[in-house]
Every structure is written in C-alpha cells, then in structure tokens.
Amino acid sequence: MIAYTVRRLAYGFATVLGVLTFLFALFFLYATPEDMARRALGEKAPPQALEQWIVNHDYHHPLLWNPDNPGQTLIVDHFRRMLTFDFGRSDADDVLVTRRLRKGVGPSLSLTVPLFVGGLFVSISLALFVATFRETYIDRAGVALCVFAMSVSILLYIIGGQFLIARVLRWFPISGFDPSPEVIGRFLVLPVFVGLAASFGEQVRFYRTVFVEETNRDYVRTARAKGCGDGRVMWHHVLRNAMIPIITRVVLAIPFLFTGSILLESFFAIPGLGSITVDAIHENDFATLRVMVFLGSLLFIVGQIATDICYTLADPRVRLE
C-alpha cells in the first residue's frame, strides 16, 4: 500500500509538472507581457504605465533563459509560484489571488455540496428502483426518461427554471447570493434544483446499468433462492457489490466540489470559484486563470489516488501493489 501510494504520488507530481509546462507554453507563447499589460490597462495606456505594470507583476524577466541570473526567468517564477502556492496578485485588479479564493470557496461549497449529496441519493435510489423492475414497462420508461433528460442542454434547464419557477411562479429569486444563514437557502434552492434536474438522467442511467449487471451475478440468484425479497437483494446485496463503480464516480467528484460549477454560478450570480474562473477568462487574468487550472488538476490527481485507496476499503479482494 505504501509503495503504491508513493509511486502514484510520483506519477501525480510528474503530471502536475506537465500541466504547468503546458500552461506556461499556452499563455506566454500566446500573449507577451506587453499584450497582458495592454489588456489590463487599455490600448491607449502610455508606455511608462505599461512598463510599470509589467514590473509590478514580475513579468519583466526573460522568458526561458537569463545569462546574468538563471533563476530570474518567467518559467522559473511560474513553477516556483505554483508549487509553493504563492499565487501572487490578479492581473485584472491587483487583488491577492489567495484572498479571492478564500472568498469564493464558501459560496461554491454551499452550492456544490447539497447538489452532490442530493444528486447521489436521488440517482442511486431511482436507479435501484428502476433496476428492480428491469425488463418491464417501468424500466423502459425510466431509461427513456433518462435518455431524454440527457439530451437536453443544461442551459435549457437553467433558463426554463429561472423563467418558470423564479419569474412566473415567483417562488425564489432569479439570481443573486446572500451568505446570511436566514436567507442563503432561498438563493440556493433554485440552482440546486436545476443542477439536480440536469444531472439526474446521466447518473440514473449509469447506476441503473451497474445495478442491472450485478443482478445477473450468481450471488443474486443464490440470495433469491434463499427467499430474499427484491428490496433486500437490491439494497443489501446489489448495492454493496456495486460500490466499486460508485466509488469511482463519487471520489473523483469530491475534489471538484471546491472548484465550483461554472455554468450554475455564472447564470445565478453566485460569487464562487466557478464565477472567478469565468471572470478571469473574460478579463484575460492570466494569474488567476492559471491558478484555477493548476488547482483543478491537483485536485483531480488527489481524487484518483483517493479512489484507488477507497477500492481496498470497499472490496477486501482488491490489493494495491
């Protein structure tokens, strides 16, 4: 276990280095520091202001090689900042990126955590129900509904939910966010409901396939021969033995709870990390955008390692070597 974990950590670190190299090439070869300064200050900014902006953001060093001081280059500074979590200041408004992350993680978690927990409970419950009546009209109707739900764009769910529930029925605000405990739920119900409606089709379809495959195993036929009812077979036997694919989806999804939902946060004006990413793209804020990409890749690698470890907890037959 320890040797496997160390090896996976080494592979993960190499992957992070590859992501950082790709980010550096993508941004600095696409846009020079002068281009970044013009986008931040405007096309009519005087040359002195552009030079001062470049110096203030440490973009005045050579790109790859500095004969006078090899450590003072943009690529070395790029890797040093990311690997030491010294993210610096935003290119758009000079605000510390870490301060912006601290402000955005709370709203993101307040949206993604209930969406994740609710979606997991609803999708697994519906998938077990549909799989119990496999090869019947209930199963076929459930599969057809899932396929239909998967075929609809999430944008239609968002616009339809805002129009029907918020504008016509006036049950909840169309958009906005207030972290006060007494009103925060009023702003989160609609985006959580829309997120559940947009994701349940794909999740129920996946889990239903997993459960139906498990119902064809020998242990299910043995349990039925011993007199176990459908409910006990599905909840106590099938669900337990289908934990490996469930864990794969669940554990890999947990790290991305911290990066927010880009579309939901943007359309519902939730100031989370997803909105920060969209704002960074619109404002050509390279400092913030590279941090969000770096954190996303780092969390994904951590999720993969945690998934492998959870396999051994769910199934004693799994050995990590």
BELDAKA-V29063 format. One line per field, one symbol per residue. ss: DSSP state (A for helix, B for strand, O for the rest). phi: phi as a letter, one per 30 degrees, with the letter a starting at -180 (. if undefined). burial: I if it has 24 or more other C-alpha atoms within 12 Angstrom, else O. A space follows every 10 residues. Layout:
BEGIN
ss->???
phi->???
burial->???
END
This chain:
BEGIN
ss->OAAAAAAAAA AAAAAAAAAA AAAAAAAAOO OOAAAAAAAA AOOOOOAAAA AAAAAAOOOO OBOOOOOOOO OOBAAAAAAA AAAOOOOOBO OOOOOBAAAA AAAAAAAAAA AAAAAAAAAA AAAAAAAAAA AAOOOOAAAA AAAAAAAAAA AOOAAAAAAA AAAAAAAAOO OOOOOOOOOO OOOAAAAAAA AAAAAAAAAA AAAAAAAAAA AAAAAOOAAA AAAAAOOOOA AAAAAAAAAA AOAAAAAAAA AAAAAAAAOO OAAAAAAOOO OOAAAAAAAA AAOOOAAAAA AAAAAAAAAA AAAAAAAAAA AAAAOOOOOO O
phi->.ddddddddd dddddddddd dddddddddd bdeddddddd cjdcddeddd ddddddcicd dddcbbddbe dcbddddddd dddchcdicd ddbidedddd ddddddeddd cddddddddd dddddddddd ddceibdddd dddddddddd dcdddddddd dddddddddh dbddajabdd edbddddcdd ddddddddcd dddddddddd dddddcdddd ddddddjddd dddddccddd dcdddddedd ddddedddci cddddddchc dcdddddddd ddchdddddd dddddddddd dddddddddd edddbdddbc b
burial->OOOOOOOIOO OOOOOIOOII IOIIOOIIOO OOIIIIIIII IOOOOOOOOI OOIIOOIIII IOIOOOOOOO OOOIIIIIIO OIOOOOIIII IIIOOOIIOI IOOIIIIIII IIIIIIOIII OIIIIIIIII IIIIOOOOIO OIIOOIOOII OOOIOOIIII IIOOOIOOOO OIIIIIIOOO OOOOOIIIII IIIIIIIIII IIIIIIIIII IIOIIOOOOI OOOOOOOOOI OOIIIOIIII IIIIIIIOII IIIIIIIIII IIIIIIIIII IIIIIIIIII OOIIIIIIII IIIIIIIIII IIIIIIIIII IOOOOOOOOO O
END
